[in-house]
Amino acid sequence: MILLFSSAGNWGYTYRVHRNYGGPNGKSAQDILNERYARGEISHEEYARMKAAISA
């Protein structure tokens, strides 16, 4: 019984994390990178390097 509740809790947590930080409703890595570059958090060289790494 404890194992059943533990498994259900783990599934629920995993479902929420993937729904909030990935998938069709979440931001992609490219979106986040573009936002960081637009805010000036990273230089053009860092942006280009990270964009190439994401695309690979």
N, CA, C, O and CB atoms as a CASP TS submission, in Angstrom:
PFRMAT TS
TARGET T0000
AUTHOR 0000-0000-0000
METHOD Language model
MODEL 1
PARENT N/A
ATOM      1  N   MET     1       0.831  -1.188   0.000  1.00  0.00           N
ATOM      2  CA  MET     1       0.000   0.000   0.000  1.00  0.00           C
ATOM      3  C   MET     1       0.883   1.263   0.000  1.00  0.00           C
ATOM      4  O   MET     1       0.615   2.221  -0.724  1.00  0.00           O
ATOM      5  CB  MET     1      -0.950  -0.008   1.223  1.00  0.00           C
ATOM      6  N   ILE     2       1.925   1.241   0.816  1.00  0.00           N
ATOM      7  CA  ILE     2       2.840   2.385   0.868  1.00  0.00           C
ATOM      8  C   ILE     2       3.542   2.561  -0.475  1.00  0.00           C
ATOM      9  O   ILE     2       3.716   3.683  -0.951  1.00  0.00           O
ATOM     10  CB  ILE     2       3.881   2.202   1.999  1.00  0.00           C
ATOM     11  N   LEU     3       3.939   1.461  -1.075  1.00  0.00           N
ATOM     12  CA  LEU     3       4.598   1.520  -2.375  1.00  0.00           C
ATOM     13  C   LEU     3       3.674   2.108  -3.437  1.00  0.00           C
ATOM     14  O   LEU     3       4.129   2.860  -4.300  1.00  0.00           O
ATOM     15  CB  LEU     3       5.063   0.127  -2.796  1.00  0.00           C
ATOM     16  N   LEU     4       2.409   1.783  -3.388  1.00  0.00           N
ATOM     17  CA  LEU     4       1.436   2.316  -4.336  1.00  0.00           C
ATOM     18  C   LEU     4       1.322   3.835  -4.209  1.00  0.00           C
ATOM     19  O   LEU     4       1.340   4.544  -5.215  1.00  0.00           O
ATOM     20  CB  LEU     4       0.065   1.662  -4.117  1.00  0.00           C
ATOM     21  N   PHE     5       1.206   4.337  -2.979  1.00  0.00           N
ATOM     22  CA  PHE     5       1.118   5.784  -2.762  1.00  0.00           C
ATOM     23  C   PHE     5       2.412   6.484  -3.143  1.00  0.00           C
ATOM     24  O   PHE     5       2.386   7.586  -3.690  1.00  0.00           O
ATOM     25  CB  PHE     5       0.777   6.085  -1.305  1.00  0.00           C
ATOM     26  N   SER     6       3.531   5.858  -2.862  1.00  0.00           N
ATOM     27  CA  SER     6       4.824   6.432  -3.214  1.00  0.00           C
ATOM     28  C   SER     6       4.959   6.549  -4.732  1.00  0.00           C
ATOM     29  O   SER     6       5.418   7.570  -5.241  1.00  0.00           O
ATOM     30  CB  SER     6       5.968   5.579  -2.637  1.00  0.00           C
ATOM     31  N   SER     7       4.563   5.516  -5.438  1.00  0.00           N
ATOM     32  CA  SER     7       4.631   5.535  -6.902  1.00  0.00           C
ATOM     33  C   SER     7       3.713   6.594  -7.488  1.00  0.00           C
ATOM     34  O   SER     7       4.085   7.299  -8.426  1.00  0.00           O
ATOM     35  CB  SER     7       4.270   4.166  -7.469  1.00  0.00           C
ATOM     36  N   ALA     8       2.527   6.704  -6.940  1.00  0.00           N
ATOM     37  CA  ALA     8       1.579   7.715  -7.422  1.00  0.00           C
ATOM     38  C   ALA     8       2.118   9.120  -7.168  1.00  0.00           C
ATOM     39  O   ALA     8       1.976  10.002  -8.015  1.00  0.00           O
ATOM     40  CB  ALA     8       0.206   7.540  -6.740  1.00  0.00           C
ATOM     41  N   GLY     9       2.729   9.331  -6.018  1.00  0.00           N
ATOM     42  CA  GLY     9       3.312  10.639  -5.700  1.00  0.00           C
ATOM     43  C   GLY     9       4.464  10.976  -6.632  1.00  0.00           C
ATOM     44  O   GLY     9       4.594  12.114  -7.082  1.00  0.00           O
ATOM     45  N   ASN    10       5.288  10.003  -6.919  1.00  0.00           N
ATOM     46  CA  ASN    10       6.414  10.219  -7.830  1.00  0.00           C
ATOM     47  C   ASN    10       5.908  10.536  -9.232  1.00  0.00           C
ATOM     48  O   ASN    10       6.445  11.423  -9.895  1.00  0.00           O
ATOM     49  CB  ASN    10       7.337   8.982  -7.862  1.00  0.00           C
ATOM     50  N   TRP    11       4.884   9.825  -9.690  1.00  0.00           N
ATOM     51  CA  TRP    11       4.327  10.090 -11.001  1.00  0.00           C
ATOM     52  C   TRP    11       3.759  11.514 -11.066  1.00  0.00           C
ATOM     53  O   TRP    11       3.970  12.230 -12.045  1.00  0.00           O
ATOM     54  CB  TRP    11       3.239   9.057 -11.337  1.00  0.00           C
ATOM     55  N   GLY    12       3.044  11.910 -10.023  1.00  0.00           N
ATOM     56  CA  GLY    12       2.461  13.249  -9.993  1.00  0.00           C
ATOM     57  C   GLY    12       3.504  14.339 -10.044  1.00  0.00           C
ATOM     58  O   GLY    12       3.340  15.329 -10.758  1.00  0.00           O
ATOM     59  N   TYR    13       4.577  14.167  -9.292  1.00  0.00           N
ATOM     60  CA  TYR    13       5.659  15.150  -9.284  1.00  0.00           C
ATOM     61  C   TYR    13       6.295  15.238 -10.668  1.00  0.00           C
ATOM     62  O   TYR    13       6.496  16.333 -11.192  1.00  0.00           O
ATOM     63  CB  TYR    13       6.722  14.787  -8.222  1.00  0.00           C
ATOM     64  N   THR    14       6.609  14.097 -11.255  1.00  0.00           N
ATOM     65  CA  THR    14       7.236  14.066 -12.576  1.00  0.00           C
ATOM     66  C   THR    14       6.327  14.700 -13.623  1.00  0.00           C
ATOM     67  O   THR    14       6.798  15.435 -14.491  1.00  0.00           O
ATOM     68  CB  THR    14       7.576  12.624 -12.976  1.00  0.00           C
ATOM     69  N   TYR    15       5.050  14.425 -13.547  1.00  0.00           N
ATOM     70  CA  TYR    15       4.096  14.996 -14.499  1.00  0.00           C
ATOM     71  C   TYR    15       4.085  16.524 -14.407  1.00  0.00           C
ATOM     72  O   TYR    15       4.112  17.210 -15.429  1.00  0.00           O
ATOM     73  CB  TYR    15       2.682  14.437 -14.245  1.00  0.00           C
ATOM     74  N   ARG    16       4.045  17.050 -13.190  1.00  0.00           N
ATOM     75  CA  ARG    16       4.020  18.514 -13.016  1.00  0.00           C
ATOM     76  C   ARG    16       5.298  19.159 -13.514  1.00  0.00           C
ATOM     77  O   ARG    16       5.245  20.203 -14.163  1.00  0.00           O
ATOM     78  CB  ARG    16       3.805  18.876 -11.549  1.00  0.00           C
ATOM     79  N   VAL    17       6.432  18.569 -13.231  1.00  0.00           N
ATOM     80  CA  VAL    17       7.711  19.147 -13.663  1.00  0.00           C
ATOM     81  C   VAL    17       7.780  19.202 -15.182  1.00  0.00           C
ATOM     82  O   VAL    17       8.167  20.225 -15.746  1.00  0.00           O
ATOM     83  CB  VAL    17       8.899  18.331 -13.104  1.00  0.00           C
ATOM     84  N   HIS    18       7.414  18.126 -15.843  1.00  0.00           N
ATOM     85  CA  HIS    18       7.477  18.105 -17.298  1.00  0.00           C
ATOM     86  C   HIS    18       6.441  19.031 -17.916  1.00  0.00           C
ATOM     87  O   HIS    18       6.690  19.611 -18.973  1.00  0.00           O
ATOM     88  CB  HIS    18       7.279  16.691 -17.813  1.00  0.00           C
ATOM     89  N   ARG    19       5.313  19.178 -17.293  1.00  0.00           N
ATOM     90  CA  ARG    19       4.287  20.072 -17.819  1.00  0.00           C
ATOM     91  C   ARG    19       4.719  21.527 -17.674  1.00  0.00           C
ATOM     92  O   ARG    19       4.450  22.336 -18.563  1.00  0.00           O
ATOM     93  CB  ARG    19       2.949  19.838 -17.103  1.00  0.00           C
ATOM     94  N   ASN    20       5.382  21.876 -16.573  1.00  0.00           N
ATOM     95  CA  ASN    20       5.771  23.257 -16.325  1.00  0.00           C
ATOM     96  C   ASN    20       7.039  23.684 -17.052  1.00  0.00           C
ATOM     97  O   ASN    20       7.171  24.855 -17.409  1.00  0.00           O
ATOM     98  CB  ASN    20       5.954  23.463 -14.867  1.00  0.00           C
ATOM     99  N   TYR    21       7.978  22.765 -17.282  1.00  0.00           N
ATOM    100  CA  TYR    21       9.279  23.161 -17.821  1.00  0.00           C
ATOM    101  C   TYR    21       9.620  22.527 -19.150  1.00  0.00           C
ATOM    102  O   TYR    21      10.778  22.570 -19.563  1.00  0.00           O
ATOM    103  CB  TYR    21      10.339  22.828 -16.849  1.00  0.00           C
ATOM    104  N   GLY    22       8.685  21.961 -19.810  1.00  0.00           N
ATOM    105  CA  GLY    22       8.987  21.362 -21.092  1.00  0.00           C
ATOM    106  C   GLY    22       7.707  21.052 -21.829  1.00  0.00           C
ATOM    107  O   GLY    22       6.607  21.320 -21.347  1.00  0.00           O
ATOM    108  N   GLY    23       7.868  20.498 -22.978  1.00  0.00           N
ATOM    109  CA  GLY    23       6.692  20.120 -23.738  1.00  0.00           C
ATOM    110  C   GLY    23       6.107  21.284 -24.507  1.00  0.00           C
ATOM    111  O   GLY    23       6.753  22.322 -24.647  1.00  0.00           O
ATOM    112  N   PRO    24       4.904  21.129 -25.004  1.00  0.00           N
ATOM    113  CA  PRO    24       4.316  22.131 -25.886  1.00  0.00           C
ATOM    114  C   PRO    24       4.009  23.460 -25.206  1.00  0.00           C
ATOM    115  O   PRO    24       3.996  24.491 -25.878  1.00  0.00           O
ATOM    116  CB  PRO    24       3.067  21.591 -26.480  1.00  0.00           C
ATOM    117  N   ASN    25       3.762  23.473 -23.903  1.00  0.00           N
ATOM    118  CA  ASN    25       3.410  24.724 -23.227  1.00  0.00           C
ATOM    119  C   ASN    25       4.603  25.419 -22.596  1.00  0.00           C
ATOM    120  O   ASN    25       4.508  26.590 -22.228  1.00  0.00           O
ATOM    121  CB  ASN    25       2.378  24.459 -22.171  1.00  0.00           C
ATOM    122  N   GLY    26       5.716  24.730 -22.463  1.00  0.00           N
ATOM    123  CA  GLY    26       6.895  25.304 -21.838  1.00  0.00           C
ATOM    124  C   GLY    26       7.769  26.031 -22.843  1.00  0.00           C
ATOM    125  O   GLY    26       7.558  25.929 -24.052  1.00  0.00           O
ATOM    126  N   LYS    27       8.734  26.755 -22.346  1.00  0.00           N
ATOM    127  CA  LYS    27       9.678  27.445 -23.210  1.00  0.00           C
ATOM    128  C   LYS    27      10.755  26.466 -23.646  1.00  0.00           C
ATOM    129  O   LYS    27      11.190  25.608 -22.878  1.00  0.00           O
ATOM    130  CB  LYS    27      10.299  28.668 -22.493  1.00  0.00           C
ATOM    131  N   SER    28      11.169  26.612 -24.874  1.00  0.00           N
ATOM    132  CA  SER    28      12.250  25.777 -25.374  1.00  0.00           C
ATOM    133  C   SER    28      13.580  26.384 -24.930  1.00  0.00           C
ATOM    134  O   SER    28      13.640  27.530 -24.485  1.00  0.00           O
ATOM    135  CB  SER    28      12.184  25.642 -26.927  1.00  0.00           C
ATOM    136  N   ALA    29      14.623  25.605 -25.058  1.00  0.00           N
ATOM    137  CA  ALA    29      15.958  26.093 -24.718  1.00  0.00           C
ATOM    138  C   ALA    29      16.317  27.293 -25.582  1.00  0.00           C
ATOM    139  O   ALA    29      16.963  28.231 -25.114  1.00  0.00           O
ATOM    140  CB  ALA    29      17.005  24.978 -24.888  1.00  0.00           C
ATOM    141  N   GLN    30      15.900  27.261 -26.839  1.00  0.00           N
ATOM    142  CA  GLN    30      16.184  28.372 -27.747  1.00  0.00           C
ATOM    143  C   GLN    30      15.461  29.639 -27.295  1.00  0.00           C
ATOM    144  O   GLN    30      16.031  30.727 -27.373  1.00  0.00           O
ATOM    145  CB  GLN    30      15.774  28.011 -29.184  1.00  0.00           C
ATOM    146  N   ASP    31      14.229  29.521 -26.830  1.00  0.00           N
ATOM    147  CA  ASP    31      13.488  30.684 -26.330  1.00  0.00           C
ATOM    148  C   ASP    31      14.194  31.304 -25.130  1.00  0.00           C
ATOM    149  O   ASP    31      14.348  32.523 -25.051  1.00  0.00           O
ATOM    150  CB  ASP    31      12.053  30.285 -25.949  1.00  0.00           C
ATOM    151  N   ILE    32      14.616  30.468 -24.208  1.00  0.00           N
ATOM    152  CA  ILE    32      15.305  30.958 -23.008  1.00  0.00           C
ATOM    153  C   ILE    32      16.622  31.622 -23.387  1.00  0.00           C
ATOM    154  O   ILE    32      16.965  32.678 -22.856  1.00  0.00           O
ATOM    155  CB  ILE    32      15.556  29.806 -22.012  1.00  0.00           C
ATOM    156  N   LEU    33      17.364  30.999 -24.311  1.00  0.00           N
ATOM    157  CA  LEU    33      18.625  31.582 -24.765  1.00  0.00           C
ATOM    158  C   LEU    33      18.395  32.941 -25.414  1.00  0.00           C
ATOM    159  O   LEU    33      19.136  33.888 -25.151  1.00  0.00           O
ATOM    160  CB  LEU    33      19.326  30.641 -25.747  1.00  0.00           C
ATOM    161  N   ASN    34      17.374  33.041 -26.260  1.00  0.00           N
ATOM    162  CA  ASN    34      17.066  34.320 -26.911  1.00  0.00           C
ATOM    163  C   ASN    34      16.718  35.402 -25.887  1.00  0.00           C
ATOM    164  O   ASN    34      17.136  36.551 -26.031  1.00  0.00           O
ATOM    165  CB  ASN    34      15.905  34.146 -27.899  1.00  0.00           C
ATOM    166  N   GLU    35      15.965  35.040 -24.869  1.00  0.00           N
ATOM    167  CA  GLU    35      15.603  36.004 -23.826  1.00  0.00           C
ATOM    168  C   GLU    35      16.832  36.469 -23.055  1.00  0.00           C
ATOM    169  O   GLU    35      16.971  37.658 -22.768  1.00  0.00           O
ATOM    170  CB  GLU    35      14.582  35.391 -22.861  1.00  0.00           C
ATOM    171  N   ARG    36      17.717  35.551 -22.721  1.00  0.00           N
ATOM    172  CA  ARG    36      18.935  35.918 -21.989  1.00  0.00           C
ATOM    173  C   ARG    36      19.805  36.851 -22.817  1.00  0.00           C
ATOM    174  O   ARG    36      20.379  37.802 -22.287  1.00  0.00           O
ATOM    175  CB  ARG    36      19.731  34.663 -21.602  1.00  0.00           C
ATOM    176  N   TYR    37      19.905  36.583 -24.108  1.00  0.00           N
ATOM    177  CA  TYR    37      20.692  37.439 -24.997  1.00  0.00           C
ATOM    178  C   TYR    37      20.050  38.818 -25.119  1.00  0.00           C
ATOM    179  O   TYR    37      20.744  39.835 -25.100  1.00  0.00           O
ATOM    180  CB  TYR    37      20.833  36.790 -26.390  1.00  0.00           C
ATOM    181  N   ALA    38      18.726  38.849 -25.244  1.00  0.00           N
ATOM    182  CA  ALA    38      18.012  40.126 -25.373  1.00  0.00           C
ATOM    183  C   ALA    38      18.153  40.980 -24.110  1.00  0.00           C
ATOM    184  O   ALA    38      18.213  42.206 -24.195  1.00  0.00           O
ATOM    185  CB  ALA    38      16.526  39.875 -25.668  1.00  0.00           C
ATOM    186  N   ARG    39      18.206  40.339 -22.945  1.00  0.00           N
ATOM    187  CA  ARG    39      18.385  41.083 -21.691  1.00  0.00           C
ATOM    188  C   ARG    39      19.822  41.500 -21.455  1.00  0.00           C
ATOM    189  O   ARG    39      20.097  42.268 -20.533  1.00  0.00           O
ATOM    190  CB  ARG    39      17.911  40.256 -20.526  1.00  0.00           C
ATOM    191  N   GLY    40      20.742  41.012 -22.268  1.00  0.00           N
ATOM    192  CA  GLY    40      22.152  41.377 -22.116  1.00  0.00           C
ATOM    193  C   GLY    40      22.888  40.549 -21.081  1.00  0.00           C
ATOM    194  O   GLY    40      23.966  40.940 -20.632  1.00  0.00           O
ATOM    195  N   GLU    41      22.332  39.420 -20.696  1.00  0.00           N
ATOM    196  CA  GLU    41      22.971  38.563 -19.699  1.00  0.00           C
ATOM    197  C   GLU    41      24.168  37.816 -20.259  1.00  0.00           C
ATOM    198  O   GLU    41      25.079  37.456 -19.514  1.00  0.00           O
ATOM    199  CB  GLU    41      21.974  37.577 -19.150  1.00  0.00           C
ATOM    200  N   ILE    42      24.175  37.579 -21.568  1.00  0.00           N
ATOM    201  CA  ILE    42      25.274  36.855 -22.198  1.00  0.00           C
ATOM    202  C   ILE    42      25.760  37.633 -23.415  1.00  0.00           C
ATOM    203  O   ILE    42      24.998  38.378 -24.030  1.00  0.00           O
ATOM    204  CB  ILE    42      24.836  35.422 -22.602  1.00  0.00           C
ATOM    205  N   SER    43      27.032  37.455 -23.758  1.00  0.00           N
ATOM    206  CA  SER    43      27.612  38.151 -24.904  1.00  0.00           C
ATOM    207  C   SER    43      27.229  37.440 -26.204  1.00  0.00           C
ATOM    208  O   SER    43      26.663  36.347 -26.201  1.00  0.00           O
ATOM    209  CB  SER    43      29.150  38.235 -24.767  1.00  0.00           C
ATOM    210  N   HIS    44      27.558  38.101 -27.306  1.00  0.00           N
ATOM    211  CA  HIS    44      27.254  37.509 -28.609  1.00  0.00           C
ATOM    212  C   HIS    44      28.019  36.204 -28.813  1.00  0.00           C
ATOM    213  O   HIS    44      27.483  35.252 -29.379  1.00  0.00           O
ATOM    214  CB  HIS    44      27.589  38.496 -29.734  1.00  0.00           C
ATOM    215  N   GLU    45      29.263  36.158 -28.355  1.00  0.00           N
ATOM    216  CA  GLU    45      30.069  34.943 -28.499  1.00  0.00           C
ATOM    217  C   GLU    45      29.458  33.788 -27.703  1.00  0.00           C
ATOM    218  O   GLU    45      29.368  32.663 -28.195  1.00  0.00           O
ATOM    219  CB  GLU    45      31.518  35.200 -28.035  1.00  0.00           C
ATOM    220  N   GLU    46      29.040  34.078 -26.472  1.00  0.00           N
ATOM    221  CA  GLU    46      28.397  33.044 -25.649  1.00  0.00           C
ATOM    222  C   GLU    46      27.092  32.587 -26.291  1.00  0.00           C
ATOM    223  O   GLU    46      26.783  31.395 -26.314  1.00  0.00           O
ATOM    224  CB  GLU    46      28.131  33.570 -24.220  1.00  0.00           C
ATOM    225  N   TYR    47      26.333  33.543 -26.811  1.00  0.00           N
ATOM    226  CA  TYR    47      25.071  33.226 -27.469  1.00  0.00           C
ATOM    227  C   TYR    47      25.301  32.290 -28.653  1.00  0.00           C
ATOM    228  O   TYR    47      24.614  31.278 -28.794  1.00  0.00           O
ATOM    229  CB  TYR    47      24.370  34.510 -27.934  1.00  0.00           C
ATOM    230  N   ALA    48      26.272  32.632 -29.504  1.00  0.00           N
ATOM    231  CA  ALA    48      26.549  31.821 -30.679  1.00  0.00           C
ATOM    232  C   ALA    48      27.007  30.421 -30.282  1.00  0.00           C
ATOM    233  O   ALA    48      26.601  29.438 -30.902  1.00  0.00           O
ATOM    234  CB  ALA    48      27.604  32.495 -31.552  1.00  0.00           C
ATOM    235  N   ARG    49      27.844  30.323 -29.263  1.00  0.00           N
ATOM    236  CA  ARG    49      28.347  29.021 -28.813  1.00  0.00           C
ATOM    237  C   ARG    49      27.212  28.172 -28.256  1.00  0.00           C
ATOM    238  O   ARG    49      27.095  26.991 -28.582  1.00  0.00           O
ATOM    239  CB  ARG    49      29.446  29.200 -27.748  1.00  0.00           C
ATOM    240  N   MET    50      26.380  28.777 -27.418  1.00  0.00           N
ATOM    241  CA  MET    50      25.267  28.033 -26.816  1.00  0.00           C
ATOM    242  C   MET    50      24.226  27.650 -27.864  1.00  0.00           C
ATOM    243  O   MET    50      23.642  26.569 -27.790  1.00  0.00           O
ATOM    244  CB  MET    50      24.610  28.863 -25.705  1.00  0.00           C
ATOM    245  N   LYS    51      23.992  28.523 -28.835  1.00  0.00           N
ATOM    246  CA  LYS    51      23.024  28.222 -29.895  1.00  0.00           C
ATOM    247  C   LYS    51      23.503  27.033 -30.722  1.00  0.00           C
ATOM    248  O   LYS    51      22.707  26.171 -31.094  1.00  0.00           O
ATOM    249  CB  LYS    51      22.805  29.456 -30.806  1.00  0.00           C
ATOM    250  N   ALA    52      24.799  26.988 -31.009  1.00  0.00           N
ATOM    251  CA  ALA    52      25.355  25.860 -31.755  1.00  0.00           C
ATOM    252  C   ALA    52      25.240  24.569 -30.950  1.00  0.00           C
ATOM    253  O   ALA    52      24.969  23.507 -31.509  1.00  0.00           O
ATOM    254  CB  ALA    52      26.823  26.127 -32.120  1.00  0.00           C
ATOM    255  N   ALA    53      25.445  24.662 -29.640  1.00  0.00           N
ATOM    256  CA  ALA    53      25.348  23.470 -28.788  1.00  0.00           C
ATOM    257  C   ALA    53      23.911  22.969 -28.718  1.00  0.00           C
ATOM    258  O   ALA    53      23.680  21.760 -28.707  1.00  0.00           O
ATOM    259  CB  ALA    53      25.869  23.772 -27.372  1.00  0.00           C
ATOM    260  N   ILE    54      22.953  23.874 -28.672  1.00  0.00           N
ATOM    261  CA  ILE    54      21.539  23.484 -28.619  1.00  0.00           C
ATOM    262  C   ILE    54      21.123  22.831 -29.924  1.00  0.00           C
ATOM    263  O   ILE    54      20.386  21.845 -29.925  1.00  0.00           O
ATOM    264  CB  ILE    54      20.645  24.704 -28.327  1.00  0.00           C
ATOM    265  N   SER    55      21.594  23.378 -31.031  1.00  0.00           N
ATOM    266  CA  SER    55      21.208  22.883 -32.348  1.00  0.00           C
ATOM    267  C   SER    55      21.800  21.521 -32.668  1.00  0.00           C
ATOM    268  O   SER    55      21.257  20.777 -33.485  1.00  0.00           O
ATOM    269  CB  SER    55      21.623  23.864 -33.400  1.00  0.00           C
ATOM    270  N   ALA    56      22.905  21.198 -32.027  1.00  0.00           N
ATOM    271  CA  ALA    56      23.602  19.926 -32.331  1.00  0.00           C
ATOM    272  C   ALA    56      22.891  18.726 -31.822  1.00  0.00           C
ATOM    273  O   ALA    56      23.362  17.604 -32.006  1.00  0.00           O
ATOM    274  CB  ALA    56      24.974  19.934 -31.764  1.00  0.00           C
TER
END
